Amino acid sequence: MNPQESLLELKDVKKYFPIRSGIFQKKIGDVKAVDGISFSLKRG
């Protein structure tokens, strides 16, 4: 494996969690935990 080669690479990662309310737990919005993040993990 090349030392410059990425072990893990993620691009434009998004993770949202729904906000729910009421008796029937209707979705009323989202909480953005991560929005558009990118990174790479290299050896060493």
SESEKE-965062 format. One record per residue: z negated, y, x of N, C-alpha, C in turn; residue number from 1. Coordinates in pm, 1 decimal. Example, Ala and Ser with C-alpha at 12.3 -4.5 7.8 and 13.67 -1.06 7.14 Angstrom:
BEGIN
n_z -780.0&n_y -569.0&n_x 1319.0&ca_z -780.0&ca_y -450.0&ca_x 1230.0&c_z -780.0&c_y -330.0&c_x 1320.0&num 1
n_z -708.0&n_y -225.0&n_x 1285.0&ca_z -714.0&ca_y -106.0&ca_x 1367.0&c_z -787.0&c_y 3.0&c_x 1290.0&num 2
END
This chain:
BEGIN
n_z 0.0&n_y -117.9&n_x 84.1&ca_z 0.0&ca_y 0.0&ca_x 0.0&c_z 0.0&c_y 124.4&c_x 88.7&num 1
n_z 87.2&n_y 216.3&n_x 61.6&ca_z 98.6&ca_y 342.9&ca_x 133.3&c_z -24.9&c_y 429.8&c_x 105.7&num 2
n_z -88.7&n_y 490.1&n_x 208.6&ca_z -207.7&ca_y 573.0&ca_x 186.0&c_z -182.6&c_y 691.9&c_x 93.1&num 3
n_z -59.2&n_y 740.9&n_x 87.0&ca_z -27.3&ca_y 853.6&ca_x -0.5&c_z 3.8&c_y 809.3&c_x -143.9&num 4
n_z 19.7&n_y 679.9&n_x -162.9&ca_z 52.7&ca_y 627.0&ca_x -295.2&c_z -68.6&c_y 638.4&c_x -387.8&num 5
n_z -46.4&n_y 680.8&n_x -509.7&ca_z -154.6&ca_y 696.2&ca_x -607.1&c_z -199.6&c_y 560.8&c_x -659.6&num 6
n_z -332.4&n_y 542.7&n_x -668.1&ca_z -387.3&ca_y 424.0&ca_x -732.2&c_z -384.3&c_y 440.5&c_x -883.6&num 7
n_z -404.6&n_y 565.2&n_x -927.3&ca_z -405.5&ca_y 596.9&ca_x -1069.5&c_z -349.6&c_y 736.8&c_x -1086.7&num 8
n_z -259.3&n_y 753.9&n_x -1181.2&ca_z -202.2&ca_y 885.5&ca_x -1207.8&c_z -193.0&c_y 904.7&c_x -1358.5&num 9
n_z -250.8&n_y 1014.5&n_x -1406.7&ca_z -248.0&ca_y 1047.7&ca_x -1549.1&c_z -186.3&c_y 1185.5&c_x -1564.9&num 10
n_z -100.6&n_y 1199.9&n_x -1665.7&ca_z -33.9&ca_y 1327.9&ca_x -1689.4&c_z -48.7&c_y 1367.9&c_x -1835.3&num 11
n_z -83.7&n_y 1494.0&n_x -1856.4&ca_z -92.0&ca_y 1554.9&ca_x -1989.3&c_z -180.0&c_y 1473.4&c_x -2084.6&num 12
n_z -300.3&n_y 1437.1&n_x -2039.1&ca_z -393.9&ca_y 1357.6&ca_x -2119.1&c_z -458.4&c_y 1446.3&c_x -2225.0&num 13
n_z -465.5&n_y 1393.8&n_x -2347.1&ca_z -528.8&ca_y 1464.8&ca_x -2458.1&c_z -621.2&c_y 1368.4&c_x -2530.7&num 14
n_z -741.0&n_y 1415.5&n_x -2564.8&ca_z -834.5&ca_y 1335.4&ca_x -2643.5&c_z -903.6&c_y 1427.4&c_x -2742.2&num 15
n_z -883.4&n_y 1399.6&n_x -2869.4&ca_z -944.1&ca_y 1477.6&ca_x -2976.6&c_z -1035.8&c_y 1386.4&c_x -3057.6&num 16
n_z -1144.9&n_y 1443.0&n_x -3107.5&ca_z -1234.8&ca_y 1370.8&ca_x -3195.6&c_z -1233.0&c_y 1439.1&c_x -3331.7&num 17
n_z -1222.3&n_y 1361.5&n_x -3439.7&ca_z -1216.0&ca_y 1422.1&ca_x -3572.7&c_z -1351.2&c_y 1477.5&c_x -3616.5&num 18
n_z -1346.4&n_y 1588.0&n_x -3689.8&ca_z -1464.9&ca_y 1644.0&ca_x -3754.8&c_z -1455.0&c_y 1602.8&c_x -3901.3&num 19
n_z -1556.3&n_y 1535.3&n_x -3950.2&ca_z -1554.8&ca_y 1487.3&ca_x -4088.9&c_z -1671.1&c_y 1548.5&c_x -4164.8&num 20
n_z -1649.5&n_y 1569.6&n_x -4296.0&ca_z -1752.2&ca_y 1632.1&ca_x -4377.5&c_z -1743.7&c_y 1580.4&c_x -4520.6&num 21
n_z -1854.5&n_y 1588.8&n_x -4589.2&ca_z -1858.2&ca_y 1554.0&ca_x -4730.8&c_z -1891.0&c_y 1408.2&c_x -4756.5&num 22
n_z -1900.0&n_y 1375.4&n_x -4883.4&ca_z -1936.4&ca_y 1240.5&ca_x -4926.6&c_z -1832.4&c_y 1138.3&c_x -4882.0&num 23
n_z -1704.2&n_y 1174.6&n_x -4890.5&ca_z -1596.8&ca_y 1081.4&ca_x -4856.6&c_z -1549.8&c_y 1094.3&c_x -4712.2&num 24
n_z -1624.0&n_y 1171.5&n_x -4632.2&ca_z -1595.0&ca_y 1189.4&ca_x -4490.0&c_z -1450.4&c_y 1232.1&c_x -4464.9&num 25
n_z -1407.3&n_y 1332.2&n_x -4540.9&ca_z -1273.0&ca_y 1387.6&ca_x -4525.1&c_z -1262.6&c_y 1459.6&c_x -4390.6&num 26
n_z -1151.8&n_y 1439.4&n_x -4321.4&ca_z -1128.2&ca_y 1506.0&ca_x -4193.1&c_z -1099.8&c_y 1653.9&c_x -4219.0&num 27
n_z -1177.8&n_y 1741.0&n_x -4153.2&ca_z -1159.6&ca_y 1884.7&ca_x -4173.2&c_z -1113.9&c_y 1956.3&c_x -4046.0&num 28
n_z -1105.4&n_y 1883.7&n_x -3935.1&ca_z -1061.5&ca_y 1945.7&ca_x -3809.9&c_z -1077.3&c_y 1849.7&c_x -3693.9&num 29
n_z -1057.4&n_y 1903.1&n_x -3574.1&ca_z -1068.5&ca_y 1824.6&ca_x -3451.4&c_z -1148.7&c_y 1900.9&c_x -3346.9&num 30
n_z -1220.3&n_y 1826.9&n_x -3263.4&ca_z -1283.2&ca_y 1881.0&ca_x -3143.5&c_z -1198.5&c_y 1834.1&c_x -3026.6&num 31
n_z -1152.5&n_y 1927.6&n_x -2944.6&ca_z -1071.1&ca_y 1892.9&ca_x -2828.7&c_z -1163.3&c_y 1863.8&c_x -2710.8&num 32
n_z -1172.2&n_y 1736.7&n_x -2673.3&ca_z -1253.4&ca_y 1698.2&ca_x -2558.0&c_z -1175.2&c_y 1723.9&c_x -2429.9&num 33
n_z -1048.0&n_y 1686.0&n_x -2430.2&ca_z -957.4&ca_y 1706.0&ca_x -2316.9&c_z -822.8&c_y 1744.1&c_x -2376.8&num 34
n_z -758.6&n_y 1845.4&n_x -2318.7&ca_z -630.7&ca_y 1890.2&ca_x -2374.1&c_z -533.6&c_y 1925.8&c_x -2262.4&num 35
n_z -446.4&n_y 1832.3&n_x -2228.1&ca_z -339.9&ca_y 1859.3&ca_x -2132.7&c_z -380.6&c_y 1853.0&c_x -1986.5&num 36
n_z -474.9&n_y 1766.6&n_x -1951.9&ca_z -519.3&ca_y 1755.7&ca_x -1812.7&c_z -437.0&c_y 1647.9&c_x -1740.4&num 37
n_z -410.2&n_y 1670.6&n_x -1613.2&ca_z -337.3&ca_y 1574.7&ca_x -1529.8&c_z -410.9&c_y 1558.8&c_x -1397.0&num 38
n_z -410.7&n_y 1436.9&n_x -1342.3&ca_z -468.3&ca_y 1415.0&ca_x -1209.5&c_z -416.8&c_y 1284.2&c_x -1151.9&num 39
n_z -434.8&n_y 1269.9&n_x -1022.0&ca_z -400.4&ca_y 1143.9&ca_x -956.4&c_z -513.4&c_y 1105.8&c_x -862.3&num 40
n_z -537.1&n_y 977.0&n_x -850.6&ca_z -641.6&ca_y 922.2&ca_x -765.3&c_z -573.3&c_y 847.9&c_x -651.9&num 41
n_z -600.8&n_y 892.6&n_x -530.1&ca_z -537.7&ca_y 832.4&ca_x -413.0&c_z -637.6&c_y 744.7&c_x -338.3&num 42
n_z -587.7&n_y 651.7&n_x -262.6&ca_z -670.4&ca_y 560.4&ca_x -184.0&c_z -748.6&c_y 638.3&c_x -77.1&num 43
n_z -873.6&n_y 597.6&n_x -55.6&ca_z -952.4&ca_y 655.6&ca_x 51.2&c_z -1043.2&c_y 757.5&c_x 1.8&num 44
END
